[in-house]
Amino acid sequence: RGVWTRLFACLVYFLPLTDGLQFGFPLVEMFPDLAPLFLLLAVPSAIIGTIPFGSLICFVGLTVCANNRELPRLLRFNAQQAVLLDVFLFIPSIFFSLVSTLFGAGVGDIVEDLGYVSFVVLLAAVTYSVVSTAFGQDPDALPVVSDATKRG
C-alpha cells in the first residue's frame, strides 16, 4: 500500500464528486465559505465536461480498473466504490426529475433540499473513503455501498 497506490485510490473519488456537484451548488449561496471546495471540484468537472461523453468514459475507465486483477487491491476497491457512489447519484437525479415532472415547480424547495442532503451524504462518504485510504485502510464501513463493493 504505497504512497502512489493510496494517491490514485483517493483520486478516483473525483468522478462521483464532479457528477454530484450539481446537487451542491445551492449550498454555496447559503455557505459562501464552501466556495473554495466547489472551485476545486469545478476544474475537473469542467475538464470532464469538455470531453464528449467524458463522464461516461471516466465511469467505464474506473469500472475497467476495478476489474483489473493486476492493480493493487486498495485501488480496485476504491475504484469500484467510486463507481457505485456514482451509480447511486443516478437515483436522486431520476427521483428529482420525476417529482418535478409530476408536480411541477411547486416542489422546487423540496427537491433542492433533497439535493443538499444528497450532496452532503456524498461528501461525507467521499471524505471517509479518502481519509481511510490515505492511511492505507480499506474504506469498507459505508452502509450499502461498501457491502456491494465487497460482493462485486
Backbone hydrogen bonds, N-H to C=O, Kabsch-Sander energy under -0.5 kcal/mol:
donor,donor_aa,acceptor,acceptor_aa,energy
6,R,2,G,-2.3
7,L,3,V,-2.6
8,F,4,W,-2.7
9,A,5,T,-2.3
10,C,6,R,-1.5
11,L,7,L,-2.0
12,V,8,F,-1.1
13,Y,10,C,-1.5
14,F,11,L,-2.0
15,L,12,V,-1.1
17,L,13,Y,-1.7
18,T,14,F,-2.9
19,D,15,L,-2.3
20,G,16,P,-2.1
21,L,17,L,-0.7
23,F,20,G,-1.5
24,G,20,G,-0.7
24,G,21,L,-1.0
25,F,21,L,-1.2
27,L,24,G,-1.7
28,V,24,G,-0.7
28,V,25,F,-1.5
29,E,25,F,-0.7
30,M,26,P,-1.2
31,F,27,L,-3.3
34,L,31,F,-2.4
35,A,32,P,-1.8
37,L,34,L,-0.6
38,F,34,L,-1.9
39,L,35,A,-2.5
40,L,36,P,-2.4
41,L,37,L,-2.0
42,A,38,F,-1.8
43,V,39,L,-1.2
45,S,41,L,-1.8
46,A,42,A,-2.7
47,I,43,V,-2.3
48,I,44,P,-2.8
49,G,45,S,-2.4
50,T,46,A,-1.4
51,I,47,I,-0.8
51,I,48,I,-0.6
54,G,51,I,-2.4
57,I,53,F,-2.7
58,C,54,G,-2.4
59,F,55,S,-2.5
60,V,56,L,-2.7
61,G,57,I,-2.6
62,L,58,C,-2.7
63,T,59,F,-2.1
64,V,60,V,-2.5
65,C,61,G,-2.4
66,A,62,L,-2.6
67,N,63,T,-1.2
68,N,65,C,-1.2
69,R,67,N,-1.0
71,L,68,N,-1.7
76,R,72,P,-2.3
77,F,73,R,-3.0
78,N,74,L,-2.1
79,A,75,L,-2.4
80,Q,76,R,-2.5
81,Q,77,F,-2.4
82,A,78,N,-2.6
83,V,79,A,-2.1
84,L,80,Q,-2.3
85,L,81,Q,-2.4
86,D,82,A,-2.1
87,V,83,V,-2.3
88,F,84,L,-2.7
89,L,85,L,-1.2
90,F,86,D,-0.6
90,F,87,V,-1.3
91,I,87,V,-0.6
91,I,88,F,-0.6
93,S,89,L,-1.4
94,I,90,F,-2.4
95,F,91,I,-2.5
96,F,92,P,-3.1
97,S,93,S,-2.1
98,L,94,I,-2.6
99,V,95,F,-2.8
100,S,96,F,-2.4
101,T,97,S,-2.1
102,L,98,L,-2.6
103,F,99,V,-2.7
104,G,100,S,-1.5
106,G,103,F,-0.6
107,V,104,G,-1.1
108,G,105,A,-1.8
111,V,107,V,-2.6
112,E,108,G,-2.5
113,D,109,D,-2.5
114,L,110,I,-2.5
115,G,111,V,-1.9
116,Y,112,E,-2.1
117,V,113,D,-2.2
118,S,114,L,-2.5
119,F,115,G,-2.4
120,V,116,Y,-2.9
121,V,117,V,-2.6
122,L,118,S,-2.3
123,L,119,F,-3.0
124,A,120,V,-2.4
125,A,121,V,-2.5
126,V,122,L,-2.7
127,T,123,L,-2.6
128,Y,124,A,-2.5
129,S,125,A,-2.3
130,V,126,V,-3.0
131,V,127,T,-2.5
132,S,128,Y,-2.5
133,T,129,S,-2.4
134,A,130,V,-2.7
135,F,131,V,-1.4
136,G,133,T,-2.1
137,Q,132,S,-2.7
140,D,138,D,-2.1
145,V,143,P,-3.1
146,S,142,L,-1.9
147,D,142,L,-0.7
148,A,144,V,-2.4
149,T,145,V,-2.3
150,K,146,S,-2.5
151,R,147,D,-1.9
152,G,148,A,-2.1
